[in-house]
Every structure is written in structure tokens, then in C-alpha cells.
Amino acid sequence: MSDKLLLILRGLPGSGKSTFSKAVIEEAQKNGLTFARFCTDDYWQIHGRFNPVELPAAHAWNFNRAATAMIDGINVVIIDNVNKKREQFSNYSIFGEAHGYEVVTKVIGEFTDKAILEYFHRNLHNVPLHTIVKMAQEFEH
């Protein structure tokens, strides 16, 4: 593991991004590295129920938290969002590279009908099935 890693996770709700990030955090801890995980969904825990009108503010809030962690030199910074399109995470990549981070992007999960149905049943944010299907259709591989 690099001593400055920006890990950008991509995947549908319920695909296992948060579980994967927990494993990375455990590895960082074993190696004595500092770490931070950032998820735009955390915005709703602070600011109330999900509101699509607030998505731009939520994404900006999440980016600013991650940027601060990189400025502070946190060893492992994890971005745990759906990130279905490259434009949604390119600002993290650019910022990370500018601050000396190795940037790794990882797609979590599959995009089969069976997998999507499984993700629907286990996603923690109660994202409706039709929304997950639409995200899968729009996902840039």
C-alpha cells in the first residue's frame, strides 16, 4: 500500500463499496497509516433526509472534506460514492495527483440483473430498485 493513496470506489448502492473500504481501512491500521473515508451520503445524516435539490451541495461538501484530508497528508483517503460517471470523480483525481497521491479507481460489483436485485435488497439507504437499474444503465465502465 502506498504511503499516500487516494482510492476512488465506484459501484451501485449495495454493491459492497463500504465493505471494501472497511477492509482497506483495516489494512491501513495494521500498517500504522492514517486514513479517512468520505461518502456524500454522510451529508444526509447531518442535514436531514435525502433531497435531490441538495445533491450539488452534498457533493461539494464531500469534496471539501476529502481535499482537506489530502492537504493534511492523511495517508489513505477513500471516496465511497456511486461515481457512475467519470466527471463525478475527476475532481478528486486531479486534486489527489496534485497533492502527491497515488490515485486508484476501483469498480465494485457486477452489473447483471441478478446482482442488481441483490444490491437492491441489501443497500442501506433504501434506494428504490428502479433507481439502481437506471444507475446501472448510466454507469460508465
DSSP file (Angstrom, degrees, kcal/mol; ACC not computed):
  #  RESIDUE AA STRUCTURE BP1 BP2  ACC     N-H-->O    O-->H-N    N-H-->O    O-->H-N    TCO  KAPPA ALPHA  PHI   PSI    X-CA   Y-CA   Z-CA
    1    1 A M              0   0    0      0, 0.0     4,-0.0     0, 0.0    75,-0.0   0.000 360.0 360.0 360.0 132.7    0.0    0.0    0.0
    2    2 A S        -     0   0    0      1,-0.1     3,-0.3     2,-0.1    99,-0.0  -0.254 360.0-124.9 -64.0 154.7    1.3    3.4   -1.0
    3    3 A D  S    S+     0   0    0      1,-0.3     2,-0.3    30,-0.0    -1,-0.1   0.605 108.0  35.7 -81.0  -8.8    2.0    5.9    1.8
    4    4 A K  S    S+     0   0    0     96,-0.1    98,-3.0     2,-0.0     2,-0.5  -0.801  81.2 165.3-140.6  98.7   -0.3    8.4    0.0
    5    5 A L  E     -ab  76 102A   0     70,-3.2    72,-3.0    -3,-0.3     2,-0.6  -0.954  24.4-166.2-121.3 128.5   -3.2    6.6   -1.6
    6    6 A L  E     -ab  77 103A   0     96,-3.1    98,-2.8    -2,-0.5     2,-0.6  -0.957  15.6-167.8-109.1 111.4   -6.4    8.1   -2.9
    7    7 A L  E     -ab  78 104A   0     70,-2.9    72,-3.0    -2,-0.6     2,-0.7  -0.895   3.8-165.0-105.4 115.0   -8.8    5.2   -3.5
    8    8 A I  E     -ab  79 105A   0     96,-3.2    98,-2.6    -2,-0.6     2,-0.3  -0.886   9.0-158.4-103.8 110.7  -11.9    6.1   -5.5
    9    9 A L  E     -ab  80 106A   0     70,-2.9    72,-0.9    -2,-0.7     2,-0.4  -0.683   8.6-171.8 -90.5 141.5  -14.6    3.4   -5.2
   10   10 A R  E     + b   0 107A   0     96,-2.5    98,-3.5    -2,-0.3     2,-0.3  -0.994  26.3 106.1-132.5 137.7  -17.3    3.1   -7.8
   11   11 A G        -     0   0    0     71,-1.5    98,-0.1    -2,-0.4     3,-0.1  -0.879  62.0 -72.2 166.0 165.0  -20.4    1.0   -7.8
   12   12 A L    >   -     0   0    0     96,-0.4     3,-2.1    -2,-0.3     5,-0.3  -0.289  64.9 -80.3 -71.5 157.8  -24.1    0.7   -7.4
   13   13 A P  T 3  S+     0   0    0      0, 0.0   110,-0.2     0, 0.0    -1,-0.1  -0.381 120.9  18.5 -56.3 133.6  -25.8    1.2   -4.0
   14   14 A G  T 3  S+     0   0    0    108,-0.2   108,-0.1    -3,-0.1    -2,-0.1   0.476  89.3 117.7  84.4   2.7  -25.5   -2.1   -2.1
   15   15 A S  S <  S-     0   0    0     -3,-2.1    -3,-0.1    93,-0.1    95,-0.1   0.653  91.7 -95.7 -79.8 -14.9  -22.6   -3.4   -4.2
   16   16 A G  S  > S+     0   0    0     -4,-0.2     4,-2.5    92,-0.1     5,-0.2   0.598  79.5 134.5 113.3  14.6  -20.1   -3.6   -1.4
   17   17 A K  H  > S+     0   0    0     -5,-0.3     4,-2.6     1,-0.2     5,-0.2   0.934  79.2  45.2 -60.8 -46.7  -18.2   -0.3   -1.6
   18   18 A S  H  > S+     0   0    0      2,-0.2     4,-1.9     1,-0.2    -1,-0.2   0.888 112.7  51.0 -67.3 -38.1  -18.4    0.4    2.1
   19   19 A T  H  > S+     0   0    0      2,-0.2     4,-1.5     1,-0.2    -1,-0.2   0.919 111.7  48.2 -63.2 -43.1  -17.5   -3.2    3.0
   20   20 A F  H  X S+     0   0    0     -4,-2.5     4,-1.9     1,-0.2    -2,-0.2   0.918 109.5  52.5 -63.0 -43.4  -14.5   -3.0    0.7
   21   21 A S  H  X S+     0   0    0     -4,-2.6     4,-2.4     1,-0.2    -1,-0.2   0.861 104.8  56.1 -63.5 -34.2  -13.5    0.4    2.2
   22   22 A K  H  X S+     0   0    0     -4,-1.9     4,-2.3     1,-0.2    -1,-0.2   0.893 106.4  50.4 -63.3 -38.9  -13.6   -1.2    5.7
   23   23 A A  H  X S+     0   0    0     -4,-1.5     4,-1.9     2,-0.2    -2,-0.2   0.891 110.5  49.2 -65.6 -39.0  -11.1   -3.9    4.6
   24   24 A V  H  X S+     0   0    0     -4,-1.9     4,-2.4     2,-0.2    -2,-0.2   0.902 110.1  51.4 -65.8 -40.8   -8.8   -1.2    3.2
   25   25 A I  H  X S+     0   0    0     -4,-2.4     4,-2.6     2,-0.2    -2,-0.2   0.904 107.7  52.2 -63.4 -41.7   -9.0    0.8    6.5
   26   26 A E  H  X S+     0   0    0     -4,-2.3     4,-2.2     1,-0.2    -1,-0.2   0.906 110.4  48.6 -60.1 -41.4   -8.2   -2.4    8.5
   27   27 A E  H  X S+     0   0    0     -4,-1.9     4,-1.4     2,-0.2    -2,-0.2   0.902 110.5  50.7 -65.1 -41.8   -5.1   -2.8    6.3
   28   28 A A  H  <>S+     0   0    0     -4,-2.4     5,-2.8     1,-0.2     3,-0.2   0.922 109.7  50.8 -61.7 -43.7   -4.1    0.8    6.8
   29   29 A Q  H ><5S+     0   0    0     -4,-2.6     3,-1.6     1,-0.2    -2,-0.2   0.915 106.9  53.6 -60.6 -43.6   -4.4    0.4   10.5
   30   30 A K  H 3<5S+     0   0    0     -4,-2.2    -1,-0.2     1,-0.3    -2,-0.2   0.830 111.3  47.1 -59.6 -31.7   -2.2   -2.7   10.5
   31   31 A N  T 3<5S-     0   0    0     -4,-1.4    -1,-0.3    -3,-0.2    -2,-0.2   0.329 116.3-113.5 -94.3   7.0    0.4   -0.7    8.7
   32   32 A G  T < 5 +     0   0    0     -3,-1.6     2,-0.3     1,-0.2    -3,-0.2   0.756  66.9 146.0  70.7  24.4    0.2    2.3   11.0
   33   33 A L      < -     0   0    0     -5,-2.8    -1,-0.2    -6,-0.2     2,-0.2  -0.662  49.8-120.6 -94.9 149.6   -1.2    4.6    8.3
   34   34 A T        -     0   0    0     -2,-0.3    42,-2.1    39,-0.2     2,-0.3  -0.572  38.2-178.8 -81.5 153.5   -3.7    7.4    8.8
   35   35 A F  E     -c   76   0A   0     40,-0.2     2,-0.3    -2,-0.2    42,-0.2  -0.980  19.7-172.1-151.9 158.8   -6.9    7.1    6.9
   36   36 A A  E     -c   77   0A   0     40,-2.1    42,-2.9    -2,-0.3     2,-0.4  -0.956  11.2-152.4-154.6 139.8  -10.3    8.7    6.2
   37   37 A R  E     -c   78   0A   0     -2,-0.3     2,-0.5    40,-0.2    42,-0.2  -0.949  12.2-165.6-115.2 133.0  -13.4    7.6    4.3
   38   38 A F  E     +c   79   0A   0     40,-3.2    42,-3.0    -2,-0.4     2,-0.4  -0.976  10.9 171.8-125.5 128.0  -15.6   10.1    2.6
   39   39 A C    >   -     0   0    0     -2,-0.5     3,-1.8    40,-0.2     4,-0.4  -0.998  32.1-142.0-135.7 128.5  -19.1    9.4    1.3
   40   40 A T  T >  S+     0   0    0     -2,-0.4     3,-1.9     1,-0.3     4,-0.4   0.813  99.7  70.9 -59.4 -29.5  -21.6   12.0    0.1
   41   41 A D  T >> S+     0   0    0     39,-0.3     3,-1.0     1,-0.3     4,-0.7   0.763  82.7  71.8 -59.4 -23.9  -24.4   10.1    1.8
   42   42 A D  H X> S+     0   0    0     -3,-1.8     4,-1.0     1,-0.2     3,-0.6   0.795  83.3  71.0 -61.7 -26.5  -23.0   11.2    5.1
   43   43 A Y  H X> S+     0   0    0     -3,-1.9     4,-2.9    -4,-0.4     3,-0.7   0.887  94.0  53.5 -55.2 -41.1  -24.3   14.7    4.2
   44   44 A W  H <> S+     0   0    0     -3,-1.0     4,-1.0    -4,-0.4    -1,-0.2   0.769 100.0  60.6 -71.9 -24.9  -27.9   13.5    4.8
   45   45 A Q  H << S+     0   0    0     -4,-0.7    -1,-0.3    -3,-0.6    -2,-0.2   0.810 116.7  32.9 -68.8 -27.9  -27.1   12.2    8.2
   46   46 A I  H << S+     0   0    0     -4,-1.0    -2,-0.2    -3,-0.7    -1,-0.2   0.840 127.2  37.2 -92.6 -40.6  -26.1   15.7    9.2
   47   47 A H  H  < S-     0   0    0     -4,-2.9    -3,-0.2     1,-0.3    -2,-0.2   0.242 109.7-110.5-103.4  11.8  -28.5   17.8    7.1
   48   48 A G     <  +     0   0    0     -4,-1.0    -1,-0.3    -5,-0.2    -2,-0.1  -0.469  66.4   3.2  96.1-167.2  -31.7   15.6    7.2
   49   49 A R  S    S-     0   0    0      1,-0.2    -4,-0.0    -2,-0.1    -3,-0.0  -0.089  86.4 -83.1 -59.0 151.1  -33.5   13.5    4.7
   50   50 A F        +     0   0    0      2,-0.0    -1,-0.2     3,-0.0     3,-0.1  -0.280  47.9 179.3 -55.1 133.0  -32.2   13.0    1.1
   51   51 A N    >   -     0   0    0     -3,-0.1     3,-2.0     1,-0.1     4,-0.3  -0.928  23.8-150.9-139.5 112.7  -33.2   15.8   -1.1
   52   52 A P  G >  S+     0   0    0      0, 0.0     3,-1.3     0, 0.0    -1,-0.1   0.765  95.9  65.1 -57.9 -26.0  -32.1   15.7   -4.8
   53   53 A V  G 3  S+     0   0    0      1,-0.2     4,-0.3     2,-0.1    -3,-0.0   0.812 101.3  51.4 -64.4 -28.6  -32.1   19.5   -5.0
   54   54 A E  G <> S+     0   0    0     -3,-2.0     4,-2.6     1,-0.2    -1,-0.2   0.415  78.6 102.4 -89.3   1.6  -29.2   19.5   -2.4
   55   55 A L  H <> S+     0   0    0     -3,-1.3     4,-2.8    -4,-0.3     5,-0.3   0.901  79.0  51.4 -55.6 -46.0  -27.1   17.0   -4.3
   56   56 A P  H  > S+     0   0    0      0, 0.0     4,-2.2     0, 0.0    -1,-0.2   0.919 112.8  46.5 -58.0 -40.8  -24.7   19.6   -5.7
   57   57 A A  H  > S+     0   0    0     -4,-0.3     4,-2.4    -3,-0.2    -2,-0.2   0.892 112.2  51.1 -66.5 -38.8  -24.2   21.0   -2.2
   58   58 A A  H  X S+     0   0    0     -4,-2.6     4,-2.2     2,-0.2    -1,-0.2   0.912 111.3  46.9 -65.3 -42.7  -23.7   17.5   -0.8
   59   59 A H  H  X S+     0   0    0     -4,-2.8     4,-2.5     2,-0.2    -2,-0.2   0.899 112.8  49.2 -66.6 -40.0  -21.1   16.6   -3.4
   60   60 A A  H  X S+     0   0    0     -4,-2.2     4,-2.6    -5,-0.3    -2,-0.2   0.913 110.6  51.4 -63.9 -42.1  -19.2   19.9   -2.8
   61   61 A W  H  X S+     0   0    0     -4,-2.4     4,-1.8     2,-0.2    -2,-0.2   0.917 111.7  46.9 -59.3 -45.6  -19.3   19.3    1.0
   62   62 A N  H  X S+     0   0    0     -4,-2.2     4,-2.2     2,-0.2    -2,-0.2   0.919 111.6  50.2 -66.0 -43.7  -17.8   15.8    0.5
   63   63 A F  H  X S+     0   0    0     -4,-2.5     4,-3.0     1,-0.2     5,-0.2   0.925 108.9  52.2 -60.6 -44.2  -15.1   17.0   -1.9
   64   64 A N  H  X S+     0   0    0     -4,-2.6     4,-2.1     1,-0.2    -1,-0.2   0.882 109.0  49.9 -61.9 -38.3  -14.1   19.7    0.5
   65   65 A R  H  X S+     0   0    0     -4,-1.8     4,-1.9     2,-0.2    -1,-0.2   0.926 113.6  45.5 -64.6 -43.9  -13.7   17.2    3.4
   66   66 A A  H  X S+     0   0    0     -4,-2.2     4,-2.2     2,-0.2    -2,-0.2   0.904 111.3  52.5 -66.5 -41.3  -11.6   14.9    1.2
   67   67 A A  H  X S+     0   0    0     -4,-3.0     4,-2.6     1,-0.2    -1,-0.2   0.900 107.9  51.7 -61.6 -40.9   -9.5   17.8   -0.1
   68   68 A T  H  X S+     0   0    0     -4,-2.1     4,-2.3    -5,-0.2    -1,-0.2   0.911 108.5  51.5 -62.1 -42.1   -8.8   18.9    3.5
   69   69 A A  H  <>S+     0   0    0     -4,-1.9     5,-2.5     1,-0.2     4,-0.4   0.901 111.4  47.3 -62.2 -40.1   -7.7   15.4    4.4
   70   70 A M  H ><5S+     0   0    0     -4,-2.2     3,-1.0     2,-0.2    -2,-0.2   0.899 110.5  51.0 -69.4 -39.7   -5.3   15.4    1.4
   71   71 A I  H 3<5S+     0   0    0     -4,-2.6    -1,-0.2     1,-0.3    -2,-0.2   0.892 109.2  52.5 -60.9 -38.7   -3.9   18.8    2.3
   72   72 A D  T 3<5S-     0   0    0     -4,-2.3    -1,-0.3    -5,-0.2    -2,-0.2   0.562 117.7-117.2 -74.7  -8.4   -3.4   17.4    5.8
   73   73 A G  T < 5 +     0   0    0     -3,-1.0    -3,-0.2    -4,-0.4   -39,-0.2   0.745  43.1 178.9  80.6  23.5   -1.5   14.5    4.4
   74   74 A I      < -     0   0    0     -5,-2.5    -1,-0.2     1,-0.1     3,-0.1  -0.396  27.6-135.9 -56.1 133.6   -3.8   11.7    5.5
   75   75 A N  S    S+     0   0    0      1,-0.2   -70,-3.2   -71,-0.1     2,-0.5   0.926  85.1  29.5 -63.9 -48.6   -2.1    8.5    4.1
   76   76 A V  E     -ac   5  35A   0    -42,-2.1   -40,-2.1   -72,-0.2     2,-0.5  -0.953  66.2-177.3-122.1 116.6   -5.2    6.7    2.8
   77   77 A V  E     -ac   6  36A   0    -72,-3.0   -70,-2.9    -2,-0.5     2,-0.5  -0.960   8.8-164.4-114.5 123.7   -8.2    8.7    1.5
   78   78 A I  E     -ac   7  37A   0    -42,-2.9   -40,-3.2    -2,-0.5     2,-0.7  -0.927  10.1-158.9-114.1 128.8  -11.2    6.7    0.4
   79   79 A I  E     -ac   8  38A   0    -72,-3.0   -70,-2.9    -2,-0.5     2,-0.8  -0.933  10.6-172.5-104.9 113.9  -14.0    8.2   -1.7
   80   80 A D  E     +a    9   0A   0    -42,-3.0   -39,-0.3    -2,-0.7     2,-0.3  -0.729  34.9 120.8-113.0  78.9  -17.0    5.9   -1.3
   81   81 A N  S    S-     0   0    0    -72,-0.9   -70,-0.3    -2,-0.8    -2,-0.1  -0.821  74.7-106.3-130.9 169.5  -19.7    7.1   -3.8
   82   82 A V        -     0   0    0     -2,-0.3   -71,-1.5   -72,-0.2    -1,-0.1   0.931  44.2-178.1 -62.7 -45.4  -21.6    5.6   -6.7
   83   83 A N        +     0   0    0    -73,-0.2     6,-0.1     1,-0.1    57,-0.1   0.905   9.1 168.6  47.7  53.6  -19.4    7.7   -9.1
   84   84 A K        +     0   0    0     55,-0.1    56,-3.3   -73,-0.1     2,-0.4   0.759  61.1  43.9 -72.0 -23.4  -21.2    6.4  -12.1
   85   85 A K  S >  S-     0   0    0     54,-0.2     3,-1.9     1,-0.1     4,-0.4  -0.947  81.7-126.7-123.4 145.1  -19.6    8.9  -14.5
   86   86 A R  G >> S+     0   0    0     -2,-0.4     3,-1.7     1,-0.3     4,-1.4   0.845 108.3  63.6 -56.6 -36.3  -16.0    9.9  -14.7
   87   87 A E  G 34 S+     0   0    0      1,-0.3     4,-0.4     2,-0.2    -1,-0.3   0.742  94.0  63.8 -61.8 -21.2  -16.9   13.6  -14.4
   88   88 A Q  G <4 S+     0   0    0     -3,-1.9    -1,-0.3     1,-0.2    -2,-0.2   0.662 117.6  23.1 -78.6 -15.6  -18.3   12.8  -10.9
   89   89 A F  T X> S+     0   0    0     -3,-1.7     4,-1.8    -4,-0.4     3,-0.5   0.404  92.8  96.2-128.3   1.0  -14.9   11.8   -9.5
   90   90 A S  H 3X S+     0   0    0     -4,-1.4     4,-2.8     1,-0.2     5,-0.2   0.847  81.5  59.4 -63.6 -32.9  -12.4   13.6  -11.8
   91   91 A N  H 3> S+     0   0    0     -4,-0.4     4,-2.1     1,-0.2    -1,-0.2   0.872 105.1  49.8 -64.1 -34.8  -12.0   16.5   -9.4
   92   92 A Y  H <> S+     0   0    0     -3,-0.5     4,-3.0     2,-0.2    -1,-0.2   0.931 111.7  48.8 -65.8 -45.0  -10.9   14.1   -6.6
   93   93 A S  H  X S+     0   0    0     -4,-1.8     4,-2.8     2,-0.2     5,-0.2   0.937 112.5  46.8 -59.7 -49.0   -8.3   12.5   -9.0
   94   94 A I  H  X S+     0   0    0     -4,-2.8     4,-2.1     1,-0.2    -1,-0.2   0.927 115.1  45.9 -60.9 -46.4   -6.9   15.9  -10.1
   95   95 A F  H  X S+     0   0    0     -4,-2.1     4,-1.0    -5,-0.2    -1,-0.2   0.919 113.2  50.1 -64.2 -44.3   -6.7   17.1   -6.6
   96   96 A G  H ><>S+     0   0    0     -4,-3.0     5,-2.8     1,-0.2     3,-0.7   0.931 111.0  47.7 -61.2 -47.0   -5.1   13.9   -5.3
   97   97 A E  H ><5S+     0   0    0     -4,-2.8     3,-1.7     1,-0.2    -1,-0.2   0.903 108.6  55.2 -60.5 -41.2   -2.5   13.8   -8.1
   98   98 A A  H 3<5S+     0   0    0     -4,-2.1    -1,-0.2     1,-0.3    -2,-0.2   0.738 109.7  48.3 -64.4 -21.8   -1.6   17.5   -7.4
   99   99 A H  T <<5S-     0   0    0     -4,-1.0    -1,-0.3    -3,-0.7    -2,-0.2   0.118 125.0 -98.3-108.1  20.4   -1.0   16.6   -3.8
  100  100 A G  T < 5S+     0   0    0     -3,-1.7     2,-0.3     1,-0.2    -3,-0.2   0.688  72.2 147.1  79.7  20.3    1.2   13.6   -4.5
  101  101 A Y      < -     0   0    0     -5,-2.8     2,-0.6    -6,-0.2    -1,-0.2  -0.683  51.7-126.7 -90.9 141.5   -1.3   10.8   -4.1
  102  102 A E  E     -b    5   0A   0    -98,-3.0   -96,-3.1    -2,-0.3     2,-0.6  -0.779  33.0-145.4 -76.3 123.4   -1.3    7.6   -6.0
  103  103 A V  E     +b    6   0A   0     -2,-0.6     2,-0.5   -98,-0.2   -96,-0.2  -0.848  21.3 179.3-101.7 122.4   -4.9    7.6   -7.4
  104  104 A V  E     -b    7   0A   0    -98,-2.8   -96,-3.2    -2,-0.6     2,-0.5  -0.985  10.3-162.3-123.1 127.9   -6.6    4.2   -7.8
  105  105 A T  E     -b    8   0A   0     -2,-0.5     2,-0.4   -98,-0.2   -96,-0.2  -0.935  11.4-175.4-109.6 130.5  -10.1    3.8   -9.1
  106  106 A K  E     -b    9   0A   0    -98,-2.6   -96,-2.5    -2,-0.5     2,-0.5  -0.983  18.2-146.9-133.4 125.0  -11.9    0.6   -8.4
  107  107 A V  E     -b   10   0A   0     -2,-0.4     2,-0.5   -98,-0.2   -96,-0.2  -0.772  19.6-154.8 -86.7 129.3  -15.3   -0.6   -9.6
  108  108 A I        +     0   0    0    -98,-3.5   -96,-0.4    -2,-0.5   -91,-0.1  -0.897  49.1   1.3-107.6 131.1  -17.0   -2.8   -7.0
  109  109 A G  S    S-     0   0    0     -2,-0.5     2,-0.2   -98,-0.1   -94,-0.1  -0.178  77.5 -78.0  93.4 177.3  -19.7   -5.3   -8.0
  110  110 A E        -     0   0    0      2,-0.1   -98,-0.2   -95,-0.1    -2,-0.1  -0.619  20.1-137.1-113.6 172.6  -21.3   -6.6  -11.2
  111  111 A F        +     0   0    0     -2,-0.2     2,-0.1     4,-0.1    -2,-0.0  -0.009  57.2 126.2-124.7  28.5  -24.0   -5.2  -13.4
  112  112 A T  S  > S-     0   0    0      1,-0.1     4,-2.6     4,-0.0     5,-0.2  -0.451  72.2-113.0 -81.4 160.5  -26.1   -8.3  -14.0
  113  113 A D  H  > S+     0   0    0      1,-0.2     4,-2.1     2,-0.2     5,-0.2   0.906 119.0  51.8 -59.0 -41.8  -29.8   -8.4  -13.3
  114  114 A K  H  > S+     0   0    0      1,-0.2     4,-1.9     2,-0.2    -1,-0.2   0.919 111.3  46.5 -61.8 -44.8  -29.3  -10.9  -10.5
  115  115 A A  H  > S+     0   0    0      1,-0.2     4,-2.7     2,-0.2    -2,-0.2   0.910 110.3  53.1 -64.6 -42.7  -26.6   -8.7   -8.9
  116  116 A I  H  X S+     0   0    0     -4,-2.6     4,-2.2     1,-0.2    -1,-0.2   0.900 108.8  49.5 -61.0 -41.2  -28.7   -5.5   -9.2
  117  117 A L  H  X S+     0   0    0     -4,-2.1     4,-1.8     2,-0.2    -1,-0.2   0.903 110.9  50.0 -64.5 -40.5  -31.6   -7.3   -7.4
  118  118 A E  H  X S+     0   0    0     -4,-1.9     4,-1.4     2,-0.2    -2,-0.2   0.914 109.6  51.1 -62.7 -42.9  -29.3   -8.4   -4.7
  119  119 A Y  H  X S+     0   0    0     -4,-2.7     4,-1.8     1,-0.2     3,-0.3   0.900 106.4  55.5 -61.6 -40.6  -27.9   -4.8   -4.3
  120  120 A F  H  < S+     0   0    0     -4,-2.2     3,-0.2     1,-0.2    -1,-0.2   0.919 108.3  48.2 -57.2 -44.4  -31.5   -3.5   -4.0
  121  121 A H  H  < S+     0   0    0     -4,-1.8    -1,-0.2     1,-0.2    -2,-0.2   0.768 120.8  35.0 -70.9 -25.1  -32.2   -5.9   -1.1
  122  122 A R  H  < S+     0   0    0     -4,-1.4    -1,-0.2    -3,-0.3    -2,-0.2   0.493  81.7 119.7-110.8  -1.9  -29.0   -5.0    0.8
  123  123 A N    ><  -     0   0    0     -4,-1.8     3,-0.8    -3,-0.2  -111,-0.0  -0.427  54.7-146.6 -67.5 139.5  -28.5   -1.3    0.1
  124  124 A L  T 3  S+     0   0    0      1,-0.2    -1,-0.1    -2,-0.1    -4,-0.0   0.552  89.4  59.8 -84.2  -9.3  -28.6    0.6    3.4
  125  125 A H  T 3  S-     0   0    0      2,-0.0    -1,-0.2     0, 0.0    -2,-0.1   0.240 104.6-118.3-107.7  13.7  -30.1    3.8    2.0
  126  126 A N    <   +     0   0    0     -3,-0.8    -2,-0.1     1,-0.2    -6,-0.1   0.858  44.1 179.7  54.4  39.5  -33.3    2.3    0.7
  127  127 A V        -     0   0    0      1,-0.1    -1,-0.2    -7,-0.1    -4,-0.1  -0.586  32.4-112.7 -70.5 128.1  -32.6    3.3   -2.9
  128  128 A P     >  -     0   0    0      0, 0.0     4,-1.9     0, 0.0     3,-0.5  -0.237  18.0-118.1 -63.8 152.4  -35.5    2.0   -5.0
  129  129 A L  H  > S+     0   0    0      1,-0.2     4,-2.6     2,-0.2     5,-0.2   0.898 113.6  55.4 -57.9 -43.8  -34.9   -0.8   -7.5
  130  130 A H  H  > S+     0   0    0      1,-0.2     4,-1.9     2,-0.2    -1,-0.2   0.840 107.5  50.8 -61.7 -30.9  -35.8    1.4  -10.5
  131  131 A T  H  > S+     0   0    0     -3,-0.5     4,-2.4     2,-0.2    -1,-0.2   0.903 110.0  48.1 -71.9 -41.6  -33.2    4.0   -9.4
  132  132 A I  H  X S+     0   0    0     -4,-1.9     4,-2.3     2,-0.2    -2,-0.2   0.904 111.1  51.6 -65.3 -40.3  -30.5    1.3   -9.1
  133  133 A V  H  X S+     0   0    0     -4,-2.6     4,-2.1     2,-0.2    -2,-0.2   0.924 110.6  48.3 -60.6 -44.7  -31.4    0.0  -12.5
  134  134 A K  H  X S+     0   0    0     -4,-1.9     4,-1.8     1,-0.2    -2,-0.2   0.909 110.1  51.7 -63.2 -42.2  -31.2    3.5  -14.0
  135  135 A M  H  X S+     0   0    0     -4,-2.4     4,-0.9     1,-0.2    -1,-0.2   0.910 109.0  51.3 -59.9 -41.8  -27.8    4.0  -12.3
  136  136 A A  H >< S+     0   0    0     -4,-2.3     3,-0.5     1,-0.2    -1,-0.2   0.899 109.4  50.1 -62.9 -40.6  -26.6    0.7  -13.8
  137  137 A Q  H 3< S+     0   0    0     -4,-2.1    -1,-0.2     1,-0.2    -2,-0.2   0.832 115.0  43.4 -66.7 -32.5  -27.7    1.8  -17.3
  138  138 A E  H 3< S+     0   0    0     -4,-1.8    -1,-0.2    -5,-0.2    -2,-0.2   0.520  85.2 122.0 -90.1  -7.1  -25.9    5.1  -17.0
  139  139 A F    <<  -     0   0    0     -4,-0.9     2,-0.6    -3,-0.5   -54,-0.2  -0.382  57.0-141.0 -66.7 125.7  -22.7    3.7  -15.4
  140  140 A E              0   0    0    -56,-3.3    -1,-0.1    -2,-0.2    -2,-0.1  -0.783 360.0 360.0 -87.5 118.7  -19.5    4.5  -17.4
  141  141 A H              0   0    0     -2,-0.6    -1,-0.1   -56,-0.0   -34,-0.1   0.435 360.0 360.0 -92.4 360.0  -17.2    1.5  -17.5
